[in-house]
Amino acid sequence: MADQNHDIALMAHLMRRAGFGAQYAELEERTAKGYDATVEELLNPDVNPHGMDLDVAERCFIEWSHQTRGVPEYFAFRMINSRCQLEEKMVLFWHGILCTADSKTQSYPTSYDEIEMFRQLGMGSFRDLLVGISRDPAMIFFLDNCLSHKGAINENYGRELLELFSMGVGMDGEFNYTEDDVKECARAFTGWTIANNVPGQPYGRYHAQFVYNPEDHDEGIKTFLGETGNFNGEDVIDIIAKQPATARFISRHLYSYFISDEAQVPSWMETPPKDPETIKMLEDEYFRSGYNIKSMLRVLFHSDAFKNARFQRVKSPVETVMGTLRLVGDWTEPKPGFEFIFDEMKHMGQELFNPPSVEGWHTGQEWIDGGTLVHRINFTADFVGDVNQPGVREIINRLADAGPVISPEQMVDTTCLLMGHYELADETRQMMAASLEKGGTIHTDTEEFGTRVSELLQMIVATKEYIYA
Amino acid sequence: MVTATEIAPVTFQYSHVIGRQEVRSGNGFFNPVAITRDDNGLLYVLSRGTETPAFFPCKRVTVFHPDEEEVVAEFGQKIPPEDADETTPNGSFMWPTSVALDSQGYAYVSDEWLNRVSIYDQEHGNWIGMWGIPGDAPGEIDRPAGLAFDKNDNLYMVESRNHRVSVFTRDGKFQFGWGGYGDGDGQFNLPWGIEIDHNGDVYVADWRNDRIQKFAPDGTFLMKFGESGDGEGQFNRPTGVAVDKDGHIFVTDYKNDRVQVFRADGSYVTIMRGQAGLSKWGAERVYLDPTIVQARNRALNLQEREGAFQGPIAVEVDDDGHVFVLETARHRVQVFSKQTAMFAGEL
């Protein structure tokens, strides 16, 4: 029993990190299948195209047709319902690193194409992903590469490609590249631009298109990171991909997203990784696999560092909202009111498709302040407090299986298990048990029992522990 | 000896396009989903709109003349999602799906969230009544989609989540029905559009089975055609169907972004892909701002990209050979004329 509990706890951890959480029945099912098999299923979404009945969702939310509107909601709906949870989690990962923002691009169709590109390439070769983002019309517009010309470069994309998308400013106290490298990188990407798009008036917005303009490409000799040649964009990406700094950069991002909150990215040059051994393991796999992200993820999910990292990361607002909805079983099918869900994440500090800058969202403790914390607790408490939600009913029914009467301690402990093996501090646990005790003997076969469970769920989601994943 | 020459058996001449994206009200549509036509030639287009609060009057029926391109009436009203329950005000829409006209010109609008049919008068679009009981028993409805009246004012309703067709009187009295979930003859998988031809036969866009089924007026299965795919005669989620006086069958092949035309026996004839230019209502908007005009002049492949069907969702025909194709993603109706062989001796 202890082993089984340990296995389910580990599965709950895996599904919170490699996905957006899972209900207890799914955890039991996956545990029976095994940890390794579940990791492989998560890593191979191709066997399950789209991971859900997208056509039915698109039929109900008709404004999603051709991605002319509602793209953030569309993305969020897929996070809740896709059976390919890691695929969506990786899309969110890249969306927070290879950042564009709708506040500038103002084109949901083109943002959708970017997200779809992350879905296609996000677990493949990092080199191919860098080519994909360099050809991404939203990125080309967002970082002004369409304004970069032969003989009159705009350094914006060249700089961010190195600083924020692949290598980082520095590593182990040393700079990874020079200002000249930035300029040469920008020269190599001249001619990578976008076609003049069809205006959004009068028929709505159109998907923007990448074009390569050889007339505007600088064909001169360039020296980049110590290599010299007539480099084009893909040559530069080949050089970037083989840098140790790139392996370090991606490894630290994966570590911070899946294992434990790292320092914020701008400090990585001076701040060493908190777990150098695991980072080294990921770096080695990066090179061994030919820059393959899926291979790195496989190593990560099987590492001791990952398995021992339960509740060491602050949930992002998206993880909080999606995780709570998956826990209670809401929004498993389309219904009116989904824009409200999207707005909740925004109020908690994470507006999909609008990261605060090209640096993405700051994570970890920075998600939490007085205002965002209140939003988190209010949102989660509203949903887990609704006894009509199927996931809440399931928790009530499973608790009732314990017998006609349940002790306060048993009720607290079992509820935490059913929510995904949350672990409360002793003091918190005792306070909750004492609170239940005040309500008198807990009879599980009464109508009142559901209310008492929902009140306990509301107390649990208001704890510090529920902030962590 | 007669030599065979490659000639398309039926051709269509693009006439014009009506509409623009109009998120509130007036000369345009917003995510339109259904189209029908009255005896005077007026078109009725149902905009499903969006929940976004700022776009409040976006769910509506727009009545307009297809030649003069003038709006003559608008009716229906959007409600916020939190009000979309049993307290929903009369005449309002949440997820409207279809509009049909009875012999007196009253408009019937189905709503698949509220599971009801709302009725409006033909003069000003005033709400005059509604009916519908949610459920799956005979006479109850679940997710009503396409609507069509026969010549005797019986209303044929596609119920997508009950996977069946139910027939009602105008005031909602259940007559008979057929169907059920499946992919056999006479079964459906989330069906959508419906059409009744000049003989009273019934065509249903069997959406998730990627096919069209044809029935006698009493529901007897007659034929089917189509399968999943993007080749000739294949469909990717067909939504709407219309049949003209010659028996040609027009199907909006929604996710393939095309309209396919079939003979009365279901054999494939041709594909229409759209060729819209700038509409009259679109020009009203574009010429307000010279920068939009300039941007249109600079746009790469404007004609090809703007002209193509995007989200063709419903189709209507008249007895004069006109075909009206409604596109939900582009908020417009493209109008075509069926051509006969040209004899130009008089020129």
HADDOCK unambig.tbl for C-alpha pairs under 7 A between the chains (distance, minus, plus):
assign (segid A and resid 62 and name CA) (segid B and resid 31 and name CA) 6.98 0.50 0.50
assign (segid A and resid 63 and name CA) (segid B and resid 31 and name CA) 6.13 0.50 0.50
assign (segid A and resid 63 and name CA) (segid B and resid 50 and name CA) 6.40 0.50 0.50
assign (segid A and resid 65 and name CA) (segid B and resid 311 and name CA) 6.67 0.50 0.50
assign (segid A and resid 65 and name CA) (segid B and resid 329 and name CA) 5.79 0.50 0.50
assign (segid A and resid 66 and name CA) (segid B and resid 329 and name CA) 6.23 0.50 0.50
assign (segid A and resid 68 and name CA) (segid B and resid 329 and name CA) 6.87 0.50 0.50
assign (segid A and resid 195 and name CA) (segid B and resid 300 and name CA) 6.26 0.50 0.50
assign (segid A and resid 196 and name CA) (segid B and resid 298 and name CA) 6.34 0.50 0.50
assign (segid A and resid 196 and name CA) (segid B and resid 299 and name CA) 4.65 0.50 0.50
assign (segid A and resid 196 and name CA) (segid B and resid 300 and name CA) 5.48 0.50 0.50
assign (segid A and resid 197 and name CA) (segid B and resid 299 and name CA) 5.16 0.50 0.50
assign (segid A and resid 197 and name CA) (segid B and resid 300 and name CA) 6.34 0.50 0.50
assign (segid A and resid 198 and name CA) (segid B and resid 296 and name CA) 6.33 0.50 0.50
assign (segid A and resid 198 and name CA) (segid B and resid 299 and name CA) 5.27 0.50 0.50
assign (segid A and resid 198 and name CA) (segid B and resid 302 and name CA) 6.03 0.50 0.50
assign (segid A and resid 199 and name CA) (segid B and resid 292 and name CA) 6.77 0.50 0.50
assign (segid A and resid 199 and name CA) (segid B and resid 295 and name CA) 6.47 0.50 0.50
assign (segid A and resid 199 and name CA) (segid B and resid 296 and name CA) 6.32 0.50 0.50
assign (segid A and resid 201 and name CA) (segid B and resid 286 and name CA) 6.49 0.50 0.50
assign (segid A and resid 202 and name CA) (segid B and resid 20 and name CA) 5.18 0.50 0.50
assign (segid A and resid 202 and name CA) (segid B and resid 21 and name CA) 5.95 0.50 0.50
assign (segid A and resid 202 and name CA) (segid B and resid 282 and name CA) 5.00 0.50 0.50
assign (segid A and resid 202 and name CA) (segid B and resid 285 and name CA) 6.60 0.50 0.50
assign (segid A and resid 202 and name CA) (segid B and resid 286 and name CA) 6.60 0.50 0.50
assign (segid A and resid 203 and name CA) (segid B and resid 20 and name CA) 5.20 0.50 0.50
assign (segid A and resid 203 and name CA) (segid B and resid 21 and name CA) 5.14 0.50 0.50
assign (segid A and resid 203 and name CA) (segid B and resid 330 and name CA) 4.96 0.50 0.50
assign (segid A and resid 203 and name CA) (segid B and resid 331 and name CA) 6.30 0.50 0.50
assign (segid A and resid 204 and name CA) (segid B and resid 21 and name CA) 6.09 0.50 0.50
assign (segid A and resid 204 and name CA) (segid B and resid 330 and name CA) 6.27 0.50 0.50
assign (segid A and resid 336 and name CA) (segid B and resid 81 and name CA) 5.29 0.50 0.50
assign (segid A and resid 337 and name CA) (segid B and resid 81 and name CA) 5.22 0.50 0.50
assign (segid A and resid 337 and name CA) (segid B and resid 82 and name CA) 6.96 0.50 0.50
